[in-house]
């Protein structure tokens, strides 16, 4: 089902899909798009923090690589199930996604702002994968979406646990580095 609403300037009608109307093919296409977007955001965070917070920049470089791995897994499954053509589906095409402020374009980047935004991104990602997994009919699709739903949860819980620790790496959990480095 499509939904439409007027843009803030009331001159453009924006068509949006309800999440519940998406097929498995469209859910995977959207997931690929979301992972690519997050990968690029983390790369911009890393670049913006590199001079003043090199440790945190390295963390975002690692997160970018992880997002790339997630995207590759989604692409492989998509091709196996549906072929090579991936329809273009973006967050702004589906109702219910949070609009992100492009803070990655602002310089200099504030470390706390970036941490908060990254945490919000991880929560949104986890929610997406949990909801998508609940809708998936194919066991392989469901398994991958479940696996990807767990990744942000670990990052978020570790980040919250170590949020009071400054300038200390925690070897027990690589995801904790996001909040423990300055």
Residue frames as qw, qx, qy, qz and C-alpha x, y, z in Angstrom:
[[0.000, 0.889, 0.457, 0.000, 0.00, 0.00, 0.00],
 [0.415, 0.315, -0.004, 0.854, 1.28, 3.43, -0.88],
 [0.233, -0.804, -0.408, 0.365, 0.88, 6.49, 1.22],
 [0.405, 0.498, 0.123, 0.757, 1.38, 10.04, 0.17],
 [0.291, -0.803, -0.326, 0.406, 1.80, 13.32, 1.96],
 [0.322, 0.911, 0.016, 0.256, 2.77, 16.84, 1.07],
 [0.642, 0.114, -0.279, 0.705, 6.32, 18.00, 1.57],
 [0.288, -0.552, -0.387, 0.680, 6.89, 20.87, 4.03],
 [0.006, 0.267, -0.198, -0.943, 6.70, 23.42, 1.21],
 [0.536, 0.434, 0.581, -0.433, 3.40, 21.81, 0.03],
 [0.445, 0.619, -0.331, -0.557, 4.42, 21.79, -3.62],
 [0.379, 0.334, -0.844, -0.179, 5.56, 18.19, -3.94],
 [0.886, -0.227, 0.076, -0.397, 3.58, 15.05, -3.17],
 [0.031, 0.508, -0.857, 0.083, 5.80, 12.36, -1.70],
 [0.890, -0.059, -0.305, -0.334, 4.80, 8.72, -2.18],
 [0.141, -0.492, 0.803, -0.307, 5.82, 6.31, 0.54],
 [0.680, -0.075, -0.699, -0.209, 5.30, 2.60, 1.10],
 [0.709, -0.554, 0.237, -0.366, 4.11, 1.08, 4.33],
 [0.092, -0.515, 0.851, -0.048, 6.68, -1.32, 5.73],
 [0.610, 0.052, 0.735, -0.292, 4.07, -4.05, 6.06],
 [0.744, 0.585, 0.115, -0.300, 3.43, -3.93, 2.31],
 [0.170, 0.714, -0.649, -0.201, 7.04, -4.75, 1.39],
 [0.967, 0.126, -0.206, -0.080, 7.86, -8.16, -0.08],
 [0.820, -0.421, 0.192, 0.337, 10.92, -10.13, 1.06],
 [0.649, 0.394, 0.217, 0.614, 12.67, -8.97, -2.11],
 [0.035, 0.841, 0.072, 0.535, 11.94, -5.34, -1.22],
 [0.654, -0.753, 0.068, -0.006, 12.93, -5.83, 2.42],
 [0.823, -0.161, 0.206, 0.505, 16.31, -7.18, 1.36],
 [0.436, 0.597, 0.193, 0.645, 16.73, -4.35, -1.15],
 [0.264, -0.898, -0.025, -0.352, 15.97, -1.82, 1.58],
 [0.795, -0.560, 0.119, 0.203, 18.38, -3.55, 3.97],
 [0.736, 0.192, 0.185, 0.623, 21.14, -3.35, 1.35],
 [0.152, 0.772, 0.136, 0.602, 20.44, 0.36, 0.91],
 [0.522, -0.835, 0.005, -0.176, 20.44, 0.98, 4.67],
 [0.844, -0.335, 0.140, 0.394, 23.75, -0.85, 5.19],
 [0.578, 0.410, 0.173, 0.684, 25.34, 1.13, 2.36],
 [0.099, -0.859, -0.089, -0.494, 24.10, 4.40, 3.83],
 [0.692, -0.718, 0.068, 0.021, 25.34, 3.51, 7.32],
 [0.833, -0.011, 0.142, 0.535, 28.70, 2.46, 5.87],
 [0.372, 0.596, 0.127, 0.700, 29.09, 5.86, 4.23],
 [0.369, -0.865, -0.043, -0.337, 27.99, 7.75, 7.35],
 [0.815, -0.522, 0.097, 0.232, 30.54, 5.88, 9.48],
 [0.704, 0.236, 0.146, 0.654, 33.24, 6.64, 6.90],
 [0.080, 0.771, 0.091, 0.625, 32.35, 10.33, 7.11],
 [0.626, -0.773, 0.008, -0.102, 32.43, 10.18, 10.92],
 [0.859, -0.213, 0.106, 0.454, 35.87, 8.57, 10.81],
 [0.508, 0.464, 0.140, 0.712, 37.19, 11.18, 8.42],
 [0.158, -0.830, -0.101, -0.525, 35.73, 14.05, 10.44],
 [0.700, -0.706, 0.080, -0.066, 37.20, 12.77, 13.73],
 [0.899, 0.203, -0.147, 0.359, 40.58, 11.58, 12.45],
 [0.353, 0.588, -0.285, 0.670, 42.66, 14.65, 13.39],
 [0.307, -0.572, 0.336, -0.682, 41.24, 15.37, 16.84],
 [0.746, -0.256, 0.491, -0.371, 40.08, 11.89, 17.93],
 [0.386, 0.443, -0.752, -0.297, 42.15, 9.31, 16.01],
 [0.140, -0.047, 0.959, -0.240, 41.11, 6.44, 18.31],
 [0.509, 0.435, 0.520, -0.531, 37.43, 7.10, 17.72],
 [0.492, 0.587, -0.364, -0.530, 38.09, 7.52, 14.00],
 [0.141, 0.295, -0.938, -0.114, 39.61, 4.04, 13.97],
 [0.342, 0.212, 0.823, -0.400, 36.48, 2.69, 15.68],
 [0.562, 0.581, 0.180, -0.560, 34.27, 4.21, 13.00],
 [0.338, 0.514, -0.693, -0.375, 36.57, 2.79, 10.32],
 [0.072, -0.061, 0.990, -0.107, 35.98, -0.65, 11.88],
 [0.441, 0.425, 0.598, -0.517, 32.23, -0.03, 12.00],
 [0.482, 0.599, -0.266, -0.581, 32.31, 0.98, 8.32],
 [0.206, 0.334, -0.897, -0.203, 34.03, -2.29, 7.46],
 [0.235, 0.158, 0.904, -0.320, 31.45, -4.23, 9.47],
 [0.516, 0.543, 0.264, -0.608, 28.59, -2.49, 7.63],
 [0.397, 0.538, -0.581, -0.464, 30.27, -3.39, 4.35],
 [0.010, 0.124, -0.992, 0.028, 30.38, -7.04, 5.44],
 [0.396, 0.376, 0.676, -0.496, 26.68, -6.92, 6.32],
 [0.503, 0.602, -0.109, -0.611, 25.90, -5.40, 2.92],
 [0.251, 0.407, -0.825, -0.301, 27.91, -8.12, 1.18],
 [0.170, 0.089, 0.958, -0.214, 26.00, -10.87, 3.03],
 [0.459, 0.533, 0.425, -0.569, 22.69, -9.25, 2.07],
 [0.414, 0.598, -0.413, -0.548, 23.79, -8.87, -1.56],
 [0.072, 0.243, -0.957, -0.145, 24.84, -12.51, -1.75],
 [0.274, 0.299, 0.857, -0.317, 21.51, -13.72, -0.38],
 [0.449, 0.607, 0.130, -0.643, 19.54, -11.32, -2.58],
 [0.337, 0.504, -0.638, -0.476, 21.30, -12.57, -5.72],
 [0.041, -0.058, 0.997, -0.026, 20.77, -16.20, -4.68],
 [0.270, 0.434, 0.763, -0.396, 17.03, -15.68, -4.09],
 [0.356, 0.781, 0.356, -0.369, 16.02, -12.99, -6.56],
 [0.682, 0.556, 0.230, 0.416, 18.73, -12.45, -9.19],
 [0.548, 0.032, -0.033, 0.835, 21.03, -9.57, -9.98],
 [0.031, -0.563, -0.210, -0.799, 18.63, -6.64, -10.27],
 [0.290, -0.397, -0.637, 0.594, 18.16, -4.92, -6.92],
 [0.005, 0.812, 0.429, 0.394, 15.30, -2.42, -6.89],
 [0.207, 0.309, -0.288, 0.883, 16.11, 1.01, -5.52],
 [0.520, -0.707, -0.442, -0.185, 14.40, 1.34, -2.16],
 [0.300, 0.355, -0.405, 0.787, 15.56, 3.95, 0.33],
 [0.173, -0.323, -0.705, 0.607, 14.62, 4.94, 3.86],
 [0.205, 0.269, 0.090, -0.937, 12.71, 7.97, 2.58],
 [0.428, -0.004, -0.657, -0.620, 10.58, 5.62, 0.44],
 [0.522, -0.309, -0.795, 0.019, 9.18, 3.77, 3.47],
 [0.412, -0.727, -0.047, -0.547, 6.99, 5.18, 6.23],
 [0.825, -0.556, -0.099, -0.013, 8.28, 5.03, 9.78],
 [0.765, 0.087, -0.150, 0.621, 11.96, 5.68, 9.30],
 [0.326, -0.813, -0.127, 0.466, 13.56, 8.43, 11.30],
 [0.482, 0.828, -0.015, 0.287, 14.88, 11.33, 9.27],
 [0.744, -0.318, -0.074, 0.583, 18.54, 11.80, 10.03],
 [0.035, 0.979, -0.098, -0.176, 20.13, 15.19, 10.35],
 [0.825, 0.442, -0.142, 0.322, 23.26, 15.22, 8.19],
 [0.452, -0.866, 0.186, 0.100, 25.63, 15.98, 11.07],
 [0.818, -0.099, 0.335, 0.457, 28.41, 14.16, 9.20],
 [0.470, 0.675, 0.223, 0.523, 28.58, 17.19, 6.91],
 [0.254, -0.952, 0.032, -0.166, 29.33, 19.59, 9.79],
 [0.750, 0.138, -0.306, 0.571, 32.96, 20.33, 10.67],
 [0.166, 0.326, -0.915, 0.170, 34.39, 20.06, 13.21],
 [0.690, -0.307, -0.590, -0.285, 32.47, 17.02, 14.38],
 [0.408, -0.553, 0.473, -0.551, 31.67, 16.85, 18.09],
 [0.211, 0.188, -0.957, 0.071, 32.57, 13.48, 19.57],
 [0.272, 0.185, 0.765, -0.553, 29.54, 13.26, 21.87],
 [0.581, 0.433, 0.007, -0.689, 27.18, 14.25, 19.05],
 [0.495, 0.372, -0.720, -0.314, 28.65, 11.57, 16.81],
 [0.028, 0.062, -0.957, 0.282, 28.39, 8.95, 19.56],
 [0.431, 0.300, 0.536, -0.661, 24.75, 9.83, 20.17],
 [0.608, 0.461, -0.252, -0.595, 23.93, 9.74, 16.46],
 [0.355, 0.303, -0.876, -0.123, 25.72, 6.40, 16.02],
 [0.160, 0.072, 0.879, -0.443, 23.81, 4.97, 18.97],
 [0.554, 0.407, 0.259, -0.678, 20.52, 6.16, 17.45],
 [0.531, 0.446, -0.568, -0.443, 21.51, 4.59, 14.13],
 [0.155, 0.174, -0.967, 0.104, 22.22, 1.28, 15.83],
 [0.359, 0.234, 0.692, -0.581, 18.85, 1.30, 17.62],
 [0.602, 0.479, -0.052, -0.637, 17.05, 2.05, 14.37],
 [0.412, 0.399, -0.777, -0.258, 18.98, -0.71, 12.60],
 [0.062, -0.026, 0.954, -0.294, 18.14, -3.27, 15.29],
 [0.483, 0.360, 0.469, -0.645, 14.45, -2.31, 15.16],
 [0.562, 0.490, -0.367, -0.557, 14.43, -2.61, 11.37],
 [0.326, 0.290, -0.893, -0.108, 16.02, -6.08, 11.36],
 [0.211, 0.100, 0.862, -0.450, 13.76, -7.38, 14.13],
 [0.555, 0.449, 0.262, -0.649, 10.67, -6.18, 12.29],
 [0.513, 0.500, -0.541, -0.440, 11.95, -7.43, 8.94],
 [0.093, 0.213, -0.970, 0.076, 12.81, -10.84, 10.38],
 [0.398, 0.227, 0.707, -0.539, 9.32, -11.20, 11.82],
 [0.620, 0.537, 0.033, -0.571, 7.90, -10.69, 8.32],
 [0.227, 0.497, -0.771, -0.327, 10.32, -12.99, 6.48],
 [0.928, 0.043, 0.078, -0.363, 8.91, -16.30, 5.22],
 [0.795, 0.417, -0.414, 0.151, 12.13, -17.80, 3.85],
 [0.823, -0.525, -0.082, 0.200, 14.25, -19.47, 6.53],
 [0.688, 0.094, 0.025, 0.719, 17.55, -18.21, 5.05],
 [0.043, 0.658, 0.117, 0.743, 16.28, -14.65, 4.83],
 [0.609, -0.737, -0.141, -0.255, 14.94, -14.82, 8.39],
 [0.853, -0.308, -0.089, 0.413, 18.23, -16.24, 9.71],
 [0.498, 0.293, 0.023, 0.816, 20.32, -13.50, 8.13],
 [0.187, -0.708, -0.128, -0.668, 17.98, -10.76, 9.34],
 [0.763, -0.628, -0.152, -0.025, 18.06, -12.26, 12.86],
 [0.782, -0.082, -0.065, 0.615, 21.87, -12.38, 12.76],
 [0.280, 0.444, 0.065, 0.848, 22.06, -8.75, 11.68],
 [0.438, -0.760, -0.214, -0.431, 19.55, -7.71, 14.38],
 [0.812, -0.494, -0.175, 0.258, 21.92, -9.03, 17.04],
 [0.621, 0.238, -0.061, 0.744, 24.95, -7.00, 15.93],
 [0.035, -0.630, 0.021, -0.776, 23.62, -3.53, 16.84],
 [0.714, -0.637, -0.182, -0.228, 22.25, -4.85, 20.14],
 [0.836, -0.223, -0.154, 0.477, 25.73, -5.92, 21.21],
 [0.385, 0.375, -0.030, 0.843, 27.23, -2.57, 20.20],
 [0.315, -0.684, -0.124, -0.646, 24.54, -0.61, 22.05],
 [0.796, -0.578, -0.177, -0.037, 24.72, -2.62, 25.27],
 [0.767, -0.078, -0.117, 0.626, 28.50, -2.45, 25.34],
 [0.211, 0.509, 0.038, 0.834, 28.49, 1.26, 24.60],
 [0.491, -0.717, -0.135, -0.476, 26.06, 1.91, 27.45],
 [0.869, -0.402, -0.194, 0.213, 28.06, -0.26, 29.85],
 [0.683, -0.110, -0.020, 0.722, 31.28, 1.62, 29.21],
 [0.175, 0.837, 0.264, 0.447, 29.92, 5.14, 28.70],
 [0.405, -0.913, 0.054, -0.003, 31.58, 6.43, 31.89],
 [0.783, -0.276, 0.277, 0.484, 34.99, 5.09, 30.96],
 [0.312, 0.931, -0.118, -0.152, 37.26, 7.63, 29.29],
 [0.268, 0.775, -0.571, -0.036, 40.40, 6.98, 27.23],
 [0.432, -0.328, 0.832, -0.117, 40.48, 3.22, 28.00],
 [0.576, 0.187, -0.639, -0.474, 40.12, 0.36, 25.57],
 [0.731, -0.189, 0.520, -0.399, 38.13, -2.62, 26.75],
 [0.096, 0.349, -0.879, -0.310, 39.61, -5.81, 25.33],
 [0.353, 0.169, 0.885, -0.254, 36.61, -7.95, 26.31],
 [0.437, 0.669, 0.594, -0.091, 34.28, -6.32, 23.81],
 [0.401, 0.060, 0.353, 0.843, 35.45, -4.62, 20.64],
 [0.020, -0.717, -0.520, -0.463, 32.13, -2.81, 20.32],
 [0.436, -0.783, -0.304, 0.322, 32.79, -0.99, 23.61],
 [0.526, -0.082, 0.139, 0.835, 35.59, 0.98, 21.95],
 [0.087, 0.662, 0.430, 0.608, 33.08, 3.40, 20.45],
 [0.379, -0.867, -0.182, -0.268, 32.30, 4.93, 23.83],
 [0.762, -0.562, -0.016, 0.322, 35.55, 4.29, 25.63],
 [0.609, 0.046, 0.181, 0.771, 37.92, 6.15, 23.31],
 [0.039, 0.870, 0.187, -0.454, 38.26, 9.86, 22.90]]
